[in-house]
Amino acid sequence: MGKITGSSNPDGRNKSPLLSEMFEDFARFVAKNYASARKIVEVGVGHRIDVAIEVKSRLPNTEVVVTDKDESWIRLHKTPRVKAVVDDIDNPRLALYEGAALVYSLQPPLELVPSLVSLAGRVCADLLVVPVMDEQEAFHTGGWKKVTQLGRTLGWLLPHHHHG
């Protein structure tokens, strides 16, 4: 990977420029490809709700939900625009995900991917996963499609008709 150098970050947030640029591209891709979605769910939001907020700002009429099993974190990060809910991907409450056009997860542990595939399949949603850089090869089989933007791999998409 190229050297990370400072870039102009217009909102002044102090983040890795490459990382924030990648997630901005991700939000742009989601907004462009899921413009008519009623609901989009991020699974395992961790400590990074800004991506979901960015997706919501680009899709104001879409319900954007984030889930994580860390209840204290969810309580701290309730926002008026993005619904934050406690849920465990290994034992999901399907009602949270029903009606979603897209389920996505940013850098999930690889062992959670089969649960994500199962969940997305059960609610007939596309699944978009952004893996950690050195785990890309895990997505080279099973119907996954590489999503690229400006020559960079953005993530891996499993369209809902490929599940099961």
Number of C-alpha atoms within 10 A of each C-alpha: 4 5 6 10 9 10 10 8 13 6 6 7 9 8 11 14 15 15 11 16 14 17 19 16 17 24 21 17 17 19 20 12 11 16 14 12 18 15 21 27 27 24 23 24 26 18 11 11 19 14 17 22 19 17 22 20 16 16 23 12 13 20 16 23 23 26 25 20 17 16 13 10 15 22 12 9 15 14 12 7 14 22 17 24 20 18 20 15 20 13 9 15 13 14 8 16 24 17 16 21 21 26 27 25 23 20 16 18 12 12 8 13 18 12 16 22 21 16 23 27 20 15 19 21 26 21 26 27 25 20 22 13 11 7 12 14 9 12 18 11 8 10 14 19 15 16 17 14 13 7 7 10 16 20 25 21 20 23 19 18 11 13 19 9
